[in-house]
Amino acid sequence: MAGKLTVVDVGAMKSRGEKITMLTAYDAGFAGLIESAGIDMLLVGDSLGMVVLGYDSTVPVTMDEMIHHAKAVRRGASRTLIVGDMPFMSYQVSRPEAVRNAGRFMKEAGCDAVKLEGGLEVCDTVSAIVKAGVPVMGHIGLTPQTAGQLGGYKVQGRELDSARNLLGMARGLQDAGAFALVLECIPASLAELISRELTIPTIGIGAGAGCDGQVLVTHDLLGMFEKFVPSFVKSYVNLAPRIKDAVLAYKHEVREGSYPDDSHSFKMSLPIEDILS
Ligand code: KIV
């Protein structure tokens, strides 16, 4: 596809049965690498808080932190559809505040859309943001910002009532104007049913192969975040030990004096003694 994918193109991919790929990015370097691999969408996730900023959860992440990182991602990936994740309390207090904060992702960071967590309680907010001209991606199932209310980081929708609730939320968000919906940590068969029932694409994370697309936290895919690895994550490479080995080798060579050697040093163009004469 020539040019940047739009939210309309993402919907068309579902209609054509083409799987949609999405990964998180938090800085220009990774964003550029991911873009060069042709991933369809980048999410500047509030997982930033845990994998980059060292918080224990996503709750402390602020709008200013998200904007700072979203700007960097845009600088690194000018040709990819970028979704900015609205952090906790940036859209709950009032609708005008939610619209203003969603607008910041577009105006200040150059994002193409925003994502926010929640079910029927956020539908009016989603609708207000969409009416203001900002495409919105919904996010239901395990919603990390309110994981405490859900009883922790647990699979959602295993029982009849909660499965029906999730289907109702999905329909509500679609009716509110969401262009796509993240389904996190729900049984594969339920995610497949929701995906079939909706006209907008579903993007799964821990929700099986029946979703219209998949998203992963890039640090998980690369094996770079060791504190907590959910069971649905597939690490395609295990970088954390390789990074530690490289750092240890550097430390060792600096201490023993073998780095930098001649091939990693610059040469003078005149005899060094001339400086003192
Ligand atoms: O913040 C994030 O990275 C996310 C994904 C897990 C969907 O919301």
Boltz pocket constraint, residues with backbone or C-beta under 6 A from the ligand:
constraints:
  - pocket:
      binder: B
      contacts: [[A, 24], [A, 43], [A, 44], [A, 45], [A, 46], [A, 47], [A, 48], [A, 85], [A, 182], [A, 205], [A, 215], [A, 216], [A, 217]]
      max_distance: 6.0
